[in-house]
Amino acid sequence: MRKQQLPRVAGVKIWEGMNILNSLLFFKEAYQREEDIEKKEKLEKKFMELKLKLKNYKAA
């Protein structure tokens, strides 16, 4: 007997959480490599913004 296959429904995947995590990792590594103090401050600011964004994403 053949198994009956259900019709495939297009699923919607939300990648926002994964994108935030990937960005956090990128900015953390960039911060550690950077030698220029001004650029380092900008990277740290963006890193903190992403941490806050992730915290808000988890709370939702």
C-alpha positions as CSV (number, residue, x, y, z in Angstrom):
1,M,0.0,0.0,0.0
2,R,1.2,3.4,-0.8
3,K,1.3,6.2,1.8
4,Q,-0.9,9.1,1.2
5,Q,1.1,12.3,0.9
6,L,-0.4,15.5,2.2
7,P,-0.1,18.6,-0.1
8,R,2.8,20.7,0.8
9,V,2.0,24.1,2.2
10,A,4.5,26.9,1.8
11,G,5.9,27.5,5.3
12,V,7.0,30.9,6.5
13,K,10.2,30.9,8.4
14,I,11.2,33.7,10.5
15,W,15.0,34.2,10.4
16,E,15.2,37.4,12.4
17,G,16.5,35.8,15.6
18,M,19.2,34.0,13.6
19,N,20.2,37.2,11.8
20,I,20.5,39.0,15.1
21,L,22.8,36.3,16.5
22,N,25.0,36.2,13.4
23,S,25.3,40.0,13.6
24,L,26.2,39.8,17.3
25,L,29.0,37.3,16.5
26,F,30.3,39.4,13.6
27,F,30.4,42.6,15.6
28,K,32.0,40.9,18.6
29,E,34.8,39.5,16.5
30,A,35.2,42.8,14.6
31,Y,35.5,44.6,17.9
32,Q,38.2,42.3,19.1
33,R,40.2,42.8,15.9
34,E,39.8,46.5,15.6
35,E,42.7,48.7,16.7
36,D,41.3,52.2,15.9
37,I,39.7,53.6,19.1
38,E,36.9,55.5,17.2
39,K,35.9,52.5,15.1
40,K,36.0,50.3,18.2
41,E,33.6,52.6,20.0
42,K,31.2,52.4,17.0
43,L,31.4,48.6,16.9
44,E,30.7,48.5,20.7
45,K,27.7,50.7,20.3
46,K,26.3,48.6,17.5
47,F,27.0,45.4,19.5
48,M,25.1,46.8,22.5
49,E,22.1,47.8,20.2
50,L,22.0,44.3,18.9
51,K,22.1,42.8,22.4
52,L,19.1,44.9,23.3
53,K,17.3,44.0,20.1
54,L,17.9,40.3,20.8
55,K,16.5,40.8,24.4
56,N,13.4,42.4,23.0
57,Y,13.0,39.7,20.3
58,K,13.1,37.0,23.0
59,A,10.6,38.8,25.1
60,A,8.1,39.0,22.2
